[in-house]
Amino acid sequence: MWQQFDGEIASVKRIMKLAVTTVFTASLLSGTAGAAPMPQEPHPWDKRAKCQADDPDQRHIVTRYGNSELGWHHFTSRHNIKKCSTISAALRGNVDRDDHHGHLEYDGVVFETGVQRPRQVKFTVVVQYTRKTTDGRYDAGRGQKIGVITAYCHNQPGNKCPAWAKM
């Protein structure tokens, strides 16, 4: 009786070894064995300048392409502002809010054209006029400024500018 039981255990061990070998080989062939690949940042920050303007205090302010968190890629998709001329129009005016630590805000107004009763919408352009963001995650490089980090419309759902504004 014990011999029969030992024989069954031996055959189960052989089946288990074969199964483990098969799974291991399959994982090697499929590329899932070993260390997991390093996660990459989904949208790295692009330092290249898309737009540039000078304010009345002779600050040279750039709008960098950026990523989904700040810069051109952020506010064009999230806030529907798609023209450099809109950003430049606000920057040509005086600073409306300054925290004296490099965070500047410029306000502007866009009017609807070609209609009998034009609508208007107020918007704000936010600038970080320092080399690095306050959290240190973004660095424009030696001698450079972060520039425009966002722009948005006031009193609109999600601060998204209306389509008629053609910003």
Sine and cosine of phi, psi and omega as CSV:
sin_phi,cos_phi,sin_psi,cos_psi,sin_omega,cos_omega
0.00,0.00,-0.68,0.74,-0.01,-1.00
-0.92,0.39,-0.54,0.84,0.02,-1.00
-0.91,0.42,-0.64,0.77,0.02,-1.00
-0.90,0.43,-0.66,0.75,0.00,-1.00
-0.91,0.42,-0.68,0.73,0.04,-1.00
-0.89,0.46,-0.60,0.80,0.03,-1.00
-0.91,0.41,-0.63,0.77,0.04,-1.00
-0.92,0.40,-0.64,0.76,0.03,-1.00
-0.89,0.45,-0.67,0.74,0.00,-1.00
-0.89,0.45,-0.65,0.76,-0.01,-1.00
-0.94,0.33,-0.57,0.82,0.06,-1.00
-0.91,0.41,-0.65,0.76,0.03,-1.00
-0.89,0.46,-0.66,0.75,0.02,-1.00
-0.89,0.45,-0.67,0.74,0.00,-1.00
-0.90,0.44,-0.66,0.75,0.01,-1.00
-0.90,0.44,-0.69,0.73,0.03,-1.00
-0.87,0.49,-0.70,0.71,0.02,-1.00
-0.89,0.46,-0.67,0.74,0.00,-1.00
-0.91,0.42,-0.71,0.71,0.01,-1.00
-0.89,0.45,-0.70,0.72,0.03,-1.00
-0.88,0.48,-0.68,0.73,0.00,-1.00
-0.90,0.44,-0.71,0.70,0.00,-1.00
-0.90,0.44,-0.69,0.73,0.00,-1.00
-0.89,0.46,-0.71,0.70,0.01,-1.00
-0.89,0.46,-0.67,0.74,0.02,-1.00
-0.90,0.44,-0.62,0.78,0.01,-1.00
-0.93,0.36,-0.57,0.82,0.07,-1.00
-0.91,0.42,-0.69,0.73,-0.03,-1.00
-0.93,0.36,-0.52,0.85,-0.02,-1.00
-1.00,0.06,-0.16,0.99,0.05,-1.00
1.00,0.09,0.21,0.98,-0.02,-1.00
-1.00,-0.05,-0.16,0.99,0.01,-1.00
-0.98,0.19,0.40,-0.92,0.03,-1.00
1.00,-0.02,-0.19,-0.98,-0.06,-1.00
-0.95,0.31,0.53,-0.85,0.05,-1.00
-0.95,0.31,0.54,-0.84,0.01,-1.00
-0.91,0.42,0.49,-0.87,0.02,-1.00
-0.92,0.40,0.75,-0.66,0.04,-1.00
-0.93,0.37,0.68,-0.74,0.02,-1.00
-0.98,-0.21,0.47,-0.88,0.06,-1.00
-0.90,0.44,0.77,-0.64,-0.10,-1.00
-0.88,0.48,-0.63,0.78,-0.01,-1.00
-0.66,-0.75,1.00,-0.07,-0.01,-1.00
-0.90,0.44,0.43,-0.90,-0.05,-1.00
-0.97,0.22,0.84,-0.54,-0.03,-1.00
-1.00,-0.08,0.91,-0.41,-0.07,-1.00
-0.98,0.21,-0.20,0.98,-0.05,-1.00
-0.87,0.50,0.57,-0.82,-0.02,-1.00
-1.00,0.06,0.75,-0.66,0.06,-1.00
-1.00,-0.08,-0.71,0.71,-0.03,-1.00
-0.71,-0.71,0.30,-0.96,0.10,-1.00
-0.46,-0.89,0.50,-0.86,-0.01,-1.00
-0.40,-0.92,0.33,-0.94,0.07,-1.00
-0.90,-0.44,0.69,-0.72,0.03,-1.00
-1.00,-0.02,0.13,-0.99,-0.03,-1.00
-0.87,0.49,-0.35,0.93,0.03,-1.00
-1.00,-0.02,0.28,0.96,0.04,-1.00
0.90,0.43,0.46,0.89,0.14,-0.99
-0.99,0.14,0.78,-0.63,0.08,-1.00
-1.00,0.01,0.92,-0.39,-0.11,-0.99
-0.90,-0.43,0.81,-0.58,0.03,-1.00
-0.97,-0.25,0.40,-0.92,0.18,-0.98
-0.92,-0.40,0.92,-0.39,-0.03,-1.00
-1.00,0.04,0.44,-0.90,0.04,-1.00
-0.83,0.55,-0.68,0.73,0.10,-1.00
0.92,0.38,-0.63,-0.78,0.01,-1.00
-0.46,-0.89,-0.31,-0.95,-0.06,-1.00
-0.95,0.31,-0.17,0.99,-0.01,-1.00
-0.99,-0.14,-0.57,0.82,0.03,-1.00
-0.41,-0.91,0.46,-0.89,-0.01,-1.00
0.99,-0.14,-0.19,-0.98,-0.09,-1.00
-0.81,0.59,-0.76,0.66,-0.03,-1.00
-0.88,0.48,-0.53,0.85,0.02,-1.00
-0.93,0.36,-0.86,0.52,-0.16,-0.99
-0.99,0.16,-0.33,0.94,0.06,-1.00
-0.95,0.33,-0.64,0.77,-0.01,-1.00
-0.99,0.12,-0.64,0.77,-0.11,-0.99
-0.99,0.11,-0.55,0.84,-0.11,-0.99
-0.87,-0.49,0.07,1.00,0.14,-0.99
0.90,0.43,0.51,0.86,0.10,-0.99
-0.97,-0.24,0.90,-0.44,-0.19,-0.98
-0.81,-0.59,0.24,0.97,-0.01,-1.00
-0.77,-0.64,0.71,-0.71,0.06,-1.00
-0.89,0.46,-0.53,0.85,-0.03,-1.00
-0.89,0.45,-0.52,0.85,0.05,-1.00
-0.91,0.41,-0.72,0.69,0.01,-1.00
-0.89,0.45,-0.72,0.69,-0.02,-1.00
-0.88,0.47,-0.60,0.80,0.00,-1.00
-0.87,0.49,-0.69,0.73,0.02,-1.00
-0.93,0.36,-0.64,0.76,-0.06,-1.00
-0.94,0.34,-0.35,0.94,0.04,-1.00
-0.95,0.32,-0.30,0.95,0.04,-1.00
-1.00,0.04,0.10,-0.99,0.02,-1.00
-0.95,0.30,0.35,-0.94,0.06,-1.00
-0.91,0.41,0.76,-0.65,0.01,-1.00
-1.00,-0.02,-0.53,0.85,0.04,-1.00
-0.62,-0.78,0.73,-0.68,-0.04,-1.00
-0.65,-0.76,0.86,-0.51,0.01,-1.00
-1.00,0.04,0.04,1.00,0.00,-1.00
0.89,0.46,0.37,0.93,0.11,-0.99
-0.75,-0.66,0.40,0.92,0.05,-1.00
0.99,-0.12,-0.10,1.00,0.02,-1.00
-1.00,-0.07,0.93,-0.38,-0.06,-1.00
-0.87,-0.49,0.57,-0.82,0.07,-1.00
-0.76,-0.65,0.73,-0.69,0.01,-1.00
-0.86,-0.50,0.73,-0.68,0.01,-1.00
-0.97,-0.23,0.47,-0.88,0.06,-1.00
-0.52,-0.85,0.18,-0.98,0.02,-1.00
-0.72,-0.69,0.67,-0.74,0.07,-1.00
-0.89,-0.45,0.73,-0.68,0.03,-1.00
-0.95,-0.31,0.62,-0.78,0.09,-1.00
-0.96,0.27,0.69,-0.72,-0.02,-1.00
-0.91,-0.40,0.36,-0.93,0.09,-1.00
0.98,0.19,0.27,0.96,0.04,-1.00
-0.77,-0.64,0.38,-0.92,-0.05,-1.00
-0.93,0.38,-0.67,0.75,0.02,-1.00
-0.89,-0.45,1.00,0.04,-0.08,-1.00
-0.92,0.39,0.62,-0.79,0.11,-0.99
-1.00,-0.07,0.27,-0.96,0.09,-1.00
-0.67,-0.74,0.43,-0.90,0.05,-1.00
-0.64,-0.77,0.70,-0.72,0.06,-1.00
-1.00,0.01,0.59,-0.81,0.04,-1.00
-0.67,-0.74,0.32,-0.95,-0.01,-1.00
-0.77,-0.63,0.66,-0.75,0.11,-0.99
-0.93,-0.37,0.82,-0.57,-0.03,-1.00
-0.96,-0.28,0.77,-0.64,-0.06,-1.00
-0.85,-0.53,0.68,-0.74,0.17,-0.98
-0.96,-0.29,0.98,-0.19,-0.08,-1.00
-1.00,-0.07,0.83,0.56,0.08,-1.00
-0.63,-0.78,0.21,-0.98,0.01,-1.00
-0.93,0.37,-0.64,0.77,-0.05,-1.00
-0.85,-0.52,0.42,-0.91,0.12,-0.99
-0.95,0.30,0.31,-0.95,-0.06,-1.00
-0.88,0.47,-0.51,0.86,0.02,-1.00
-1.00,0.09,-0.10,0.99,0.05,-1.00
0.98,0.21,0.08,1.00,-0.05,-1.00
-0.97,0.26,-0.45,0.90,-0.06,-1.00
-0.84,-0.54,0.67,-0.74,-0.02,-1.00
-0.71,-0.70,0.83,-0.56,-0.03,-1.00
-0.99,0.16,-0.26,0.97,-0.01,-1.00
0.97,-0.26,0.29,-0.96,-0.05,-1.00
-0.83,0.55,0.79,-0.62,0.05,-1.00
0.98,0.21,0.07,1.00,-0.04,-1.00
-0.93,-0.38,0.30,-0.96,0.06,-1.00
-0.89,-0.46,0.49,-0.87,0.04,-1.00
-0.85,0.53,-0.78,0.63,0.02,-1.00
1.00,-0.05,-0.51,-0.86,-0.06,-1.00
-0.94,0.35,0.83,-0.55,0.02,-1.00
-0.98,-0.18,-0.50,0.87,0.07,-1.00
-0.32,-0.95,0.25,-0.97,0.12,-0.99
-0.50,-0.87,0.64,-0.77,-0.08,-1.00
-0.43,-0.90,0.33,-0.94,0.04,-1.00
-0.99,-0.12,0.55,-0.84,0.02,-1.00
-1.00,0.04,0.45,-0.89,0.10,-0.99
0.82,0.58,0.60,0.80,0.05,-1.00
-0.81,-0.59,0.51,-0.86,0.04,-1.00
-0.85,0.53,0.83,-0.56,0.00,-1.00
0.91,0.40,0.30,0.95,-0.06,-1.00
0.83,0.55,0.40,0.92,0.00,-1.00
-1.00,0.01,0.79,-0.61,-0.04,-1.00
-0.93,0.37,0.60,-0.80,0.00,-1.00
-0.93,0.36,0.44,-0.90,-0.04,-1.00
-0.89,0.46,-0.56,0.83,-0.04,-1.00
-0.91,0.42,-0.37,0.93,-0.06,-1.00
-0.94,0.34,-0.40,0.92,0.02,-1.00
0.71,0.71,0.80,0.60,-0.06,-1.00
-1.00,0.03,0.00,0.00,0.00,0.00
